[in-house]
């Protein structure tokens, strides 16, 4: 059920994005002949008065189709309600409406969460919690005597304070000191133990001890005091996520080699959403808002086959006074689409291989 909930979240966000394009066109009386969720072979379709609504086989996004792009369309080429015959501003509204819809939807998701459930706030305690230790007897943590539910209070003489930075500090210390004995103070129930763990190098030479780590914190939910407060707190949370998203994209662009591995495709996103649904389904609102904002930022990038790429073509048209030749636009868009599909397939394969169940099956071979 948690996996289905995560898939439903992703599907809803795709529908919202495409619905933004669709409604922006319809409100301007622009012809729309296709509304599709996914790409590839059609699994289900319904033919409306003018528009074909379809669900397709590859859930890597969706698209809104216009008669301008359909060689079989019976609408005259000089029809003023064709998208290509509209002024640049009208076309820009249609193209950017998907991004705007994702941002608006994310804001209202946060308002709903703040009003009904509350935004989670974290009260940190000293140390880093160990929810799980690798079952292999040979793991460094098992050799050292670390057990599930232990709290690591210090490592190598460095205290792990009651802050959100304790977890990355511990991970970095372990990662950078393979084969080096590290002294730990570990709290187990009412006892404080002195243990020594020696991180083992992984395939890339980074230290690992074979444990799952998480913050030692308690979640406290801050709920809005009425509708006005819900909109206010929702706006504050929206601004916070926007800021984090901008910082994340900045780090990706400035330090691509180090951060590219953190990119996730649909499988990875669904896996994260399923974990959230299992632990606290109420956080799916915030998760959906985060993904919706990220979809908006990705789509506005000036890359071929994305909304930002089409807006770039409109900007060039505004500067030149005429559009680029159609063959140039088609070539660029097709190339971009193939690259994006290739990236999507790569991320799906990588994320699938990294799923715990798949990894355990591969290790048994």
C-alpha positions in Angstrom: 0.0 0.0 0.0 2.9 2.4 0.8 4.3 1.8 -2.7 0.9 2.5 -4.3 0.6 5.7 -2.3 3.9 6.9 -3.5 3.1 6.0 -7.1 -0.3 7.9 -6.7 1.6 11.0 -5.5 3.9 10.9 -8.5 1.0 10.4 -10.9 -1.0 13.2 -9.4 1.9 15.6 -9.8 2.3 14.7 -13.5 -1.5 15.2 -14.0 -1.3 18.6 -12.3 1.6 19.7 -14.5 -0.1 18.6 -17.8 -3.4 20.0 -16.6 -1.7 23.4 -16.2 -0.8 23.4 -19.9 -4.2 22.1 -20.9 -6.3 24.6 -18.9 -4.1 27.5 -20.0 -4.7 26.6 -23.6 -8.5 26.0 -23.1 -9.0 29.3 -21.3 -7.5 31.0 -24.3 -9.7 29.0 -26.8 -6.5 27.3 -28.2 -7.1 23.9 -29.8 -5.9 20.9 -27.9 -6.2 17.4 -29.4 -4.2 15.2 -26.9 -3.9 15.0 -23.2 -1.6 12.1 -22.3 -0.1 10.8 -19.0 3.1 8.8 -19.9 4.7 8.1 -23.2 4.7 5.1 -25.6 1.9 2.7 -26.3 -1.6 3.6 -25.3 -3.1 1.5 -22.4 -6.4 3.4 -22.2 -7.9 6.3 -24.0 -11.1 8.3 -24.3 -12.0 10.5 -27.3 -13.7 13.7 -26.2 -15.3 16.3 -28.5 -11.9 17.6 -29.6 -9.3 16.0 -27.3 -8.1 12.5 -26.9 -7.3 11.6 -23.2 -4.9 8.7 -22.8 -2.7 6.8 -20.3 0.4 5.4 -21.9 2.9 2.6 -21.1 6.0 4.5 -19.9 5.2 6.7 -16.8 8.1 9.1 -17.3 5.9 12.2 -17.6 3.2 13.3 -19.9 2.3 15.7 -22.7 -0.4 17.9 -24.1 -0.7 17.7 -27.9 -1.8 20.4 -30.3 -3.2 20.1 -33.8 -0.2 22.2 -35.1 2.0 19.1 -34.5 -0.5 16.6 -36.0 -0.1 16.1 -39.8 -3.6 14.4 -39.9 -5.4 17.4 -38.3 -8.3 18.7 -40.3 -8.0 22.2 -38.8 -6.9 24.8 -41.4 -3.3 26.0 -40.9 -4.5 29.6 -40.8 -7.0 29.0 -37.9 -6.3 31.8 -35.3 -6.9 29.3 -32.5 -4.0 27.1 -33.4 -1.2 27.5 -30.8 1.4 28.4 -33.5 -0.8 31.3 -34.8 -1.1 32.9 -31.4 1.1 35.8 -30.1 4.3 35.0 -28.2 2.7 35.9 -24.9 -0.2 33.5 -25.4 2.2 30.7 -26.2 4.4 31.5 -23.3 1.5 31.4 -20.9 0.6 27.9 -22.2 4.2 26.6 -22.0 4.9 28.0 -18.5 1.5 27.0 -17.1 2.7 23.5 -16.1 5.4 24.9 -13.9 3.1 27.4 -12.4 0.5 24.7 -11.7 3.1 22.6 -9.9 4.2 25.5 -7.7 0.6 26.5 -6.8 -0.3 22.9 -6.1 2.8 22.5 -3.8 1.8 25.6 -1.9 -1.8 24.3 -1.3 -0.5 20.9 -0.3 1.6 22.6 2.4 -1.4 24.7 3.5 -3.4 21.5 3.9 -0.6 19.8 5.9 -0.2 22.7 8.2 -3.9 23.0 8.7 -4.8 19.4 9.2 -1.6 17.6 10.4 1.0 20.2 11.2 4.5 20.8 9.9 7.1 18.5 11.6 9.7 20.2 13.8 12.6 18.2 15.3 13.8 18.3 18.8 17.3 16.9 18.7 19.0 14.9 21.5 22.7 14.3 21.8 24.1 11.5 19.7 23.2 9.5 16.6 20.8 6.6 16.7 21.6 3.2 15.2 18.2 1.7 14.1 19.8 -1.4 12.5 23.1 -3.2 12.3 24.1 -5.3 9.3 23.3 -9.0 10.0 26.7 -10.2 8.8 28.8 -11.3 11.7 31.8 -9.9 10.0 30.6 -6.3 9.8 32.8 -3.8 11.6 29.9 -2.7 13.8 29.1 -6.3 14.8 32.7 -7.0 15.7 32.8 -3.9 17.8 29.7 -4.9 19.7 27.3 -2.2 18.4 23.7 -3.2 18.6 20.4 -2.0 17.1 18.9 1.0 19.1 22.3 2.1 20.4 23.0 5.8 20.5 26.5 6.9 19.5 27.4 9.8 21.7 31.0 10.5 20.5 33.5 9.2 18.0 37.3 9.7 18.0 37.0 12.1 21.0 34.4 14.3 19.1 31.1 14.7 20.9 28.0 14.4 18.8 25.8 17.3 20.0 22.1 17.7 19.9 22.1 19.3 16.3 21.2 18.2 12.8 24.9 18.2 11.9 25.8 15.3 14.2 24.8 12.6 11.7 26.8 14.0 8.7 29.8 14.6 11.0 29.7 10.9 12.2 29.3 9.7 8.6 32.2 11.8 7.4 34.5 10.6 10.2 33.8 7.0 9.4 34.0 7.5 5.7 37.4 9.2 5.8 39.2 6.8 8.2 39.0 3.3 6.8 41.1 0.7 8.6 41.6 3.2 11.5 40.4 2.2 15.0 37.9 4.7 16.2 36.8 5.0 19.9 33.2 5.5 20.5 31.0 6.2 23.5 27.7 4.4 23.0 24.6 4.7 25.1 22.6 1.5 25.5 19.5 1.9 27.7 20.9 3.3 31.0 24.5 2.3 30.3 27.3 4.2 28.5 29.8 1.8 26.9 33.3 2.4 25.5 33.7 0.6 22.2 36.3 0.6 19.4 35.2 0.2 15.8 37.5 -0.1 12.7 35.8 1.0 9.5 36.2 -1.3 6.6 37.0 0.1 3.1 34.3 -0.3 0.4 34.9 -0.6 -3.3 35.8 3.1 -3.5 38.0 3.1 -0.5 35.6 4.9 1.8 35.2 3.6 5.4 31.9 1.8 6.4 30.9 0.0 9.5 27.7 -1.8 8.4 25.0 0.1 10.2 22.0 2.2 9.4 22.2 5.6 11.1 19.6 8.3 11.8 19.2 11.5 13.8 18.5 11.1 17.5 15.5 13.3 17.6 11.8 13.6 18.4 9.3 14.8 15.9 6.9 17.6 17.2 4.1 18.8 14.9 3.2 22.5 14.8 -0.4 22.8 13.6 -1.9 26.1 12.4 -4.3 28.1 14.6 -7.0 28.7 12.0 -7.3 29.2 8.2 -5.3 32.4 8.0 -2.5 31.0 10.1 -2.5 27.9 7.8 -1.9 30.0 4.7 0.8 32.0 6.5 2.7 28.9 7.8 2.2 27.2 4.4 3.8 30.2 2.7 6.8 30.1 5.2 7.2 26.3 4.5 6.9 26.9 0.8 9.6 29.6 0.9 11.9 27.2 2.9 11.5 24.4 0.4 12.1 26.8 -2.5 15.3 28.0 -0.8 16.5 24.4 -0.2 15.7 23.5 -3.8 17.6 26.4 -5.3 20.6 25.5 -3.1 20.4 21.9 -4.2 20.4 22.9 -7.9 23.2 25.3 -7.3 25.3 22.5 -5.7 24.5 20.2 -8.6 25.7 22.8 -11.2 28.8 23.9 -9.2 29.9 20.4 -8.1 28.3 18.0 -10.6 30.7 15.1 -10.2 30.1 14.9 -6.4 26.3 15.5 -6.4 25.2 13.7 -9.7 24.9 10.4 -7.8 22.2 11.9 -5.6 19.8 12.2 -8.6 16.8 9.9 -8.5 14.5 8.7 -11.2 10.8 7.6 -10.8 11.8 4.3 -9.0 14.0 6.1 -6.5 11.3 8.7 -5.8 8.7 6.0 -5.3 11.0 4.1 -3.0 11.5 7.3 -0.9 7.8 8.0 -0.9 7.0 4.4 0.2 9.4 4.7 3.1 7.7 8.0 4.1 4.2 6.4 3.8 5.3 3.5 6.0 6.7 5.7 8.7 4.2 8.6 8.7 1.6 8.9 5.9 1.0 12.5 7.0 4.4 13.5 5.7 3.3 12.5 2.1 1.9 16.1 1.8 5.3 17.6 2.4 6.9 14.9 0.2 4.5 15.7 -2.7 5.1 19.4 -2.3 8.9 18.9 -2.4 8.6 16.7 -5.6 6.2 19.2 -7.2 8.5 22.1 -6.6 11.5 20.1 -8.0 9.4 19.1 -11.1 8.7 22.8 -11.6 12.4 23.7 -11.4 13.5 20.9 -13.7 10.9 21.7 -16.3 11.9 25.4 -16.4 15.5 24.6 -17.2 16.4 25.9 -20.7 16.9 22.3 -22.0 15.5 20.8 -25.2 12.2 18.9 -24.7 11.5 20.7 -21.4 9.2 23.7 -21.0 12.2 25.9 -20.4 13.6 24.8 -23.8 10.4 25.8 -25.5 10.4 29.2 -23.7 14.0 29.6 -25.0 12.8 29.1 -28.5 10.1 31.8 -27.9 12.7 34.2 -26.6 14.8 33.7 -29.7 11.7 34.3 -31.8 11.0 37.5 -30.0 14.6 38.7 -30.5 14.8 37.7 -34.2 11.3 38.8 -35.1 10.6 35.3 -36.5 10.9 31.7 -35.2 13.8 29.4 -35.9 13.2 27.1 -38.9 10.9 24.2 -38.0 13.5 21.6 -39.0 16.0 23.1 -36.5 13.5 23.2 -33.7 12.4 19.6 -34.4 16.0 18.4 -34.5 16.9 20.0 -31.2 13.7 18.8 -29.5 14.0 15.2 -30.7 17.7 15.1 -29.6 16.7 16.5 -26.2 13.9 14.1 -25.9 16.1 11.1 -26.6 18.7 12.3 -24.1 16.0 12.8 -21.4 14.5 9.4 -22.1 18.0 7.8 -22.0 18.7 9.6 -18.6 15.3 8.4 -17.3 15.9 4.8 -18.3 19.4 4.9 -16.7 18.0 6.3 -13.5 15.3 3.7 -13.4 17.8 0.8 -13.9 20.2 2.2 -11.3 17.5 2.9 -8.7 16.0 -0.6 -9.4 19.3 -2.3 -8.8 19.8 -0.3 -5.6 16.5 -1.4 -4.1 17.2 -3.5 -1.0 15.2 -6.5 -2.3 17.0 -6.5 -5.6 20.4 -6.0 -4.0 19.8 -8.9 -1.7 18.8 -11.1 -4.6 21.9 -10.1 -6.6 24.2 -10.9 -3.6 22.7 -14.4 -3.4 23.8 -15.1 -7.0 
